Each structure stands twice: as C-alpha cells, then as structure tokens.
C-alpha cells in the first residue's frame, strides 16, 4: 500500500481493505466499506530516539480509598457496583427511545447536588434537554449543559480549571476528532474520540458516561475495541410493549457482571423497581396449564419470573417454534431430551414459549421450568400455583445442581411460595449440603421423575 493511500474500513467490524468492494470479506456485511485517510503512518521501528523511564509502583503499596459517587438511584448504583468510581468510563447502549438519555439526565441531576456535572449533547439542542428536564421535574438541578461535537473543545472543558466531576457524552457516535478526515460515527472517529475523552477523564478523576448507539443485532455500534477501552458496559433493554426497562451490566471492572436493575417507564421518567419479582408476578392468573414460576438469579439478585408455554397440534409439515425471552437452541435441546429420554411425543406440535414481563433469561437453570411448562401445556395439567421450579437439564435426562439455591428459595418463600421443585443438592465430603429455608423442597434427580406430576407426559387435551 502506498504511504498516503486511503484505506477502506468496514463500519461493522473495523477491518481494513486495500480497495473498495461491495461486501466485507471479514464479516460478510454488504455496503459497509468507507474510505478513510490515515491520520499518520506508524514507523516500522523505534529508531534511536531516547525513551523516558517508566515510573513504577509496588503492587502492595498503600493506596488512598477513593469514595464512589452515589447517584441516589438504587438500581443504577447496584448495576454500577455501588456507585461511580472517579476516573472511570461507563458506556451505556440501548435501542432508540428506550430511555438512555432520560436515565443519565436523572442520574446527573441527582449527583449535581454535591458535585459538578456537565451534560454534553451532540444530538439535541440545549433547549430540548431543558424541556425534558422540566418535564421530569428536574429543571432546577445545577447541571451545566452544552451542545458540542468537537472532541478538542470537550477535552478543553474537561482539562479546564472549572472541570466537572461527572461528564455525560450523548452520544459517542456524534463526536469527531478534527485531525481525521472521516465522518462522525465511523470506526476511526468513534475509536479516536473515545480514546481522547477517556484519557482526559482519567487525568483528573472525572466520571465519564458515554451513550452508545446499537446496531440492528442489538450490539453497540462502532468498533468492538470501544467496549474494551471503557471500564463498564451497560445495556438498557426492554420491550416496547412493556413499561419495564432492564439495565444490565455485561462488563464491570469495579463490580459484578450480569447484575441487573429494573426500572418502570412513567410520565415522570424512569422509576426504580425495588422488588422486581413481585412486579413480574403481579399479573399471574389462576391455575392454568402451561405456566410455571422460575426462581432465577441475575448477578447477585434473585428474581422470580413466570414462564409460559403453549403446545398445540401443528397443521403444517414443519412445526413452528416461537420463543420470546429465551434461547431457541436451548428449547430444542429440552424438547429432544423429552422425546429421547422420557418418551414424550411432543416434537410434532407447534410450540410457543414466552417469558412474561419482557425479561430475557440466559442462565441454564431455567431448563426444568421450561420442561414443566411444556408438559403442563401438553397434558392440560396445571402446576400448583404455590410452586417454583429451577434446575439445569443434561443430555442424558439428569437434573444438575445450580448455583446459590438457598438464595433462590428464600426469595420464593418471601413472596409466599410454599413448594419448590429443585435439583439434588451438591455433596460435600460425602454428605449432601443442607438447605435451611422455610419452604417444602422436592428434589428431582432426573427429568423422568417429573412426568408423574403430569400423567407421565401423555396428552389429555381434546
């Protein structure tokens, strides 16, 4: 490649090509190659220039304890690991209109009571942000607003004498570095803008909150390296048909991952939900077939949610499989185990599976709850209303233990459940570990042991 020749960079995966093509050879996406001129050419060697000696410190050297910046929004503080760490960079992604800007505006308005906060918008005018704050009842908060997209100007504000303690960039895809010729939102601009902003924030201990757009697949737009550069990555999830919003941590250098916070969208903004299990189960109907309550675990929080299944005769040669809130491949595995290991003829039916409330479950402990739903819908036998179910299913039909069963059962007992179908307890030193919970526990060692509750899996519906 010539020294000043342009490169064609894929906006989906970030791979570089020598010439333009309609399809990226690395990721297979079409019409994603954009011409970008290199800002500078990296030399092949370091030459004979003098290097500055690195300043090192011992690992066990005493370090001052820096208090976290607490927003006062309990669900947000839980997901961030107990508050914002000074000098950290937090990336928040989500679908358009899900409430990212609303959540961050509420957070900085809470923080502004005792710290300097700067809200920089690249997508809206300052007056539009003011109108939203007034609608949320936050118009009197001492937050500084600015509309800017030039990273050089923003870094000057972060380095100035009146620099803020917390800064919000909404959004990183609208920022640009004037030394690059590419348009804002391209891979080079997003990577360079984030690097400059993070470097400035860490110099002075500023908490940097970055808003990121997402692609049609739900991942944060831009180069994947963006998620590696920041300290925390949060995804704001939710179905438009539900008022619930889930804030999920997929990366956190200062706290647990897979932690979730639950919010409810109201006229006054996002309201935190302190007991999401009670909220997800509030609309449960009576004893109906095809429903089971799963005692799950999201991060460090136990969460009870209802799983619903409908098994219906299929008029088609290929039965339908429709899944909302769970993994379709996991459903196929559970169906195969029911057919091969338990002799349940279920594969020729249309199967619809739904996790109530718009929550998405990713842990395999929901396998037995899904199997109970399928058997209940197939036979028309409802599961007892006061029963919770959890357990992982193996390919040989065994039910495997899951993590922290006591925490799950305590949450179920707190919400009034009196019976639980659980996997066998783990054995320590030749003895089974005891469960000290005020609930009747029934251990299910294999999936076949679940069949007598539903007439051995024989279909009884007309």
N, C-alpha and C positions, 0 to 999 in steps of 0.2 A: 504494500500500500504506500502511495506517495506520502511525503511528510505532511502536507497540508490537505490531503484528500479527505473529503467528508466520509462519515460512516453512516450507515443506515441501521438505526437501532429499533428493535421491536418494542412497542409500547406495552406489550402484555408481559413478556418475560425478561426484557432487558438485554437480549443477545444482540451482538453487533454483526453486521454483514458488510461485505465489500461493495455490493451493488444492490440496487433495489429489486425486489421481487414481490409478487402478489401474495405469497404465502411464506410465513416464517418457517425455516427448516427446523428450528429448535422446539417450538411449542405447537406448530401446526395452525396457528391463527392466521386468518386472511386479512389483508389490508391494514396491517399494524406497523409496517416499516416506515419510519420517518427519518428524513435526512437531518443529521446533526453534525455541526463542525466541532472538532476537538478544541477545547479551551487551551490546552497546552500539551506538548509532546513530552512524555516521560522519558528521560535519558536511559540508555541501556545500562550504564554503570554509574557509580557514585563519583568517579574521578578522584582527584587528590585534594578535594576540599577538606577543611578541618571540621570535625564533628564536636558538638558540645556534649560534655559528660552528663549522663543521666543522674538525676537526684533520686536516690532510693531510700526507702524506709523499711524498718523491720516489720514483719507480719504481726508480732506480738507487741508492737509499740502502742502506748496508750493513745486513744483517740477520743476526742470530745463527743459526748452524746448530743446529737442534734435532734431537737424535738420535731415531730411531724406536724404538718399544718392540717388541722382538723377542719373540715368543711361544715360540720354540723348536720350533714345529710348522712344518716347512719348507714344506709345501703351503699352509698358511694364510698364512704370510708371503709366499709367492710371489704369491698371488692379491691380497693387500692392497697389493702394490707394494714389498715389502721390510720390512714391519712396520707397526705402527700409528703414525700421526702424532699427536702431542699436540694436543688440541683438536679432533680430527676426530670425525665422527659416521658410523658404519657401520651400515647396515641389512641384515639377513640374513633372507631369506624362503625358504620351502620348504613342502612338503606336511606334514601332520601325521604325526609319528612318523618323519620322515626323519633326524633326528639334530641339529637346530639347537641345542637346549639342551645336548646332550651335547658338541658341538663347542666351544661357548662356555665350558662348565664346564671342559673340559680346557685351553682357552686361558688362562683367568684363573688356574687353578691353577698353570700354568707361570709366568705373569707375577708371581704373588704372592710368588715367591722374593725379588724385589728391589724390588717396588713395592706400594703399597696398592691392593687390589682389592675392589670391592663388587659383590655379585650380588643384585639385587632381583628377586624373583619375584612376579608378580601372578596366577599360575595354580596354583601349588603351595604347600604349606606348607613351612616351613623344614626340618622333619624329613624331608620327602620328598627335598629337594635333598641333604641329608646322606646319606641312604641311597644315592642314586645315586652320589655322590662316593665313598662307601665301597666300592660295588660296582666302581667303576672304579679302585680303589687310590689315590684322591686324598684320603682322609679326613683326612690330616694337613696339608693345604695351608692356609696362613694367610689364607684368604679370608673376608671379612665377609659374612654373609647377612642378608637382611631380606625380609619379606613385606609389600608395600605397594602400593597402587594410587593413592593421592592424590598428585598431582604436586607440590602445595605442600610436602608432607613430604619428598619426594625431592629437590626443589630445595634445601631447607634443609640436607639432608645433603651435597649437592654444594657448597654455599657455606660449610659449617662449617669450623672450624679443623682438624679431622681429615679433611678431604675426601680422597677416593680419587684415585689416578692413573688407574685404569681402572674404569668402571662398566658393568654389564650390566643392561638392562631387558628382562625376559622376561614379557610381551610388550607392545608399544606399544598393542595393541588393548584391553588391560585397564586402561590408565591413564585417569584422568579429572581434569579441572580443575573445582573445586567452584564456580566462578563461572558455569559453563554448566549449563543445566537438562537437556540431552540425556544419554542413557545412554552409558556407556563403549562404545567401538567405533564410534560414529557418526562421520560425516565431520568435524563440528565438533570433537569431542573428540580424535580422532586428530591433526588438524592443530594444535590448540592445545597438546596435550600434547607433541607432538614439538617444536614451536617453543620452548616453555619449557625443555625439557630440553636442547636443542641450545644455546640461549642461555647456560644455566648452565654447560654443559661448556666452551664456548669462552671464557668469562670466566676460567677457571682452568686451561686446558690439559688438561682431563680427556678421556681417550679414551672415547667413548660408543658402546656396542654395543647396537643395538636389534634385537629379534626381531620379525618381522612375519609375520602370517598371510597365506595366499594364498587366492584365490578358486578356483572350480571351473575357471576358464580357466588357472590357474597364475600369474596376476599377483598382486602384493602387494595385499591388501585395504586399503580406505580410499581417500582422495583421491590422485590422481596427483601432486599437488603434494608429497606426502611424499617421493617419490623425488628431486624437485628440491631439497628442503631439505637432505638429507644429502650427505655428501661421497663416500661409496662405497655401492654397492648390490651385494650378493652374493646369488646364488640357489643354494640347495642342492638338487641334482637327483639322481634315482636311481629305478630301477625296484624295486618291492618283491620281484620275483623274483630280483634280483641283489644280491650283497653289496657292490657298488661304489657309491660316492657321489661326485658331481661337484660341486665348489664353483666356480661361475662368476661372474666379475666382469663386470657389464653397465654399470657406471659407476664410474669411479675418478678423482678429481681429483689423486691423488698417484701414479699408476702406470698401466700399460697396461690397456686394457679387453679383454674376451674372453679373459682369462687364466683358466686352469682349474687346480684342484688335485684330485687323485684320492685318495679315502680308501676303506678297506675296513672294513665293519662287522664287528666281532668281539665276543666275550664281554667283552673288556676295554675296550670303547669303539671309537672310530674310530682306525684305524691308517693312517698315511700310506703311500702307494704311491710310491716314488721312481722306478720305471720302469714307467709305465702301459702302454707299448707292449708290453712283454714279457708283462704280465699279460693284456691283451686278446687276445693271440695264443696264450696258453698252451693253449687247448683246440681249436686247429685240427686238423682231421682230415687224412687223406691227400689224394691228388689226386682231388678230386670236382668235378663240374661245378657251375656257379652260384656260385662263390666267388672273391673277389679281395681282395687286401690294398691298402688305400688309405693313402697317405702324406699325412696331413693336417697342419694347423697350427692349434693352439689358442692364441691370443695369441702368445707368444714360444716356445712349446714345440712341437716336432714330435711327432706322435702317429700311430702305425700301428694301424689297426683293420681287422677283416675285415668285408666287406660280402657278404651272401648274398642270392641271388635264386632264385626258383622260378617257372618258366614252365610252365604246364600247360594242356591243352585245356579250354575252358570249355563246360559243358553248358547254360549259360544264354544268353539272347539278349544280355544286357549283361554283358561280362566283369568279374570282380572285380579291384579294385586295393587291396591291403592293404600299408601301409607303416608300419614301426616305426623311428624314429630318423632319418628324412629327410623332406624336403618332398614332399608328394604332387603338388603342381603341377610341381615340378622333374622328377619321374618322368614325368609326362605329356608334358613337353617333350622329354625324351630319347627316349621312345617315338615321338613324332611325327617327330623327326629321323631315327630309324632307318627308319621307314616311307617318308617322303617323299624323303629324300636318299640313302639307301642301299638302298632296295628290299627291306628285310627285312619279311616278313609276320609280324608279332608282335602286332598290336593285337587280334586275335580271341581271344587266350589269357587265362586268369586269371594274374595276376602278383602275386607276394608278394615283398616286399623287407624285409630286416632288417639292422640294424647290430648286430653281435654285441657283447655286454657291457653293453647298456643305455645306450650313449653316443648323444647326438644330434648329428648333423653339420649344420652350417649353411652352410659355405663351398661355393661352386660348383665348386671344384677336384675334387669327388668325381664329377663328371658322367661322366668317361671310365671310372672304376672301376665305376660302376653300369652303363654300357653294356657293359663287358666281362663283368660278371656275367650280364646278360640274354642276351647272345649265347652265353655258355658254357652256360647252362641250356637255351636253345632248341635248340642243336645237340648237346648232350651231350658237348662237348669241354672238358675241364678246362684251366684256365690253369696254366702251370708254377708249381710250389709256391714257387720262389725268385724270384718276380716281384712287384714293386709297381707300382701304376698311379696316376696323377693327371693331371688336365687338365680345363679348362673347355670345354664344347661350345657352339658358336654355332648359331644357327638355320639357317645355310647349311651346316652339317656340318663346319665347320672346328674345329680344336682350338686353343684360345687359351692363351698362357702364363699361369702363376700366379706368385704371389709366393714368393720365397725357395726356389727348387728345390734349391739346394745343401744347405740345412739339412734338407730332407725326405730327400734321398738319403743324406746322412751318417748319419741315424738308421736308414735301411733297411740300409745297409752294416754298421752296428754290430750289428744283430740278425741278420746272416747272409744277407741277400738279395743276390743277385749280378746281377740283371737288373731293368731299370726301363723302363716304357713312359711316356714323358713328352711334353709338347707341345714344339714348336720353341722354341729359345732366342730371347730378345729380341735385337734387333740394335741395336748402339750404334755410331754413326759408320760405318754401312755394313757392319759385321762382326758376326758372332754372338758373343755373350758366352760364354766358355768355362766348362765345368763341371769342377772339379777334385775328383772323387770316385772312390773305388775300387770302381766298380760299372759294369757294362755298360749303356749308355744307348741306347735306341731311340727316336728322335723320331717322333711320329705327327702329321702335319700335318692330316689330315682323318679323320673317323670311318670313311670308306670304306676307309682303309688298315688299319684294324683287322680288317676282315672276313676276309682270307685266313687269319688265325690260327684262325678258326672255320668253315672250309669255306664262306666267302663268305656266312655267315649262313643257310644252308639247313638246315632242321630234319632231323636224322638220328635222333632218338629214335623208338622204336617206340610 
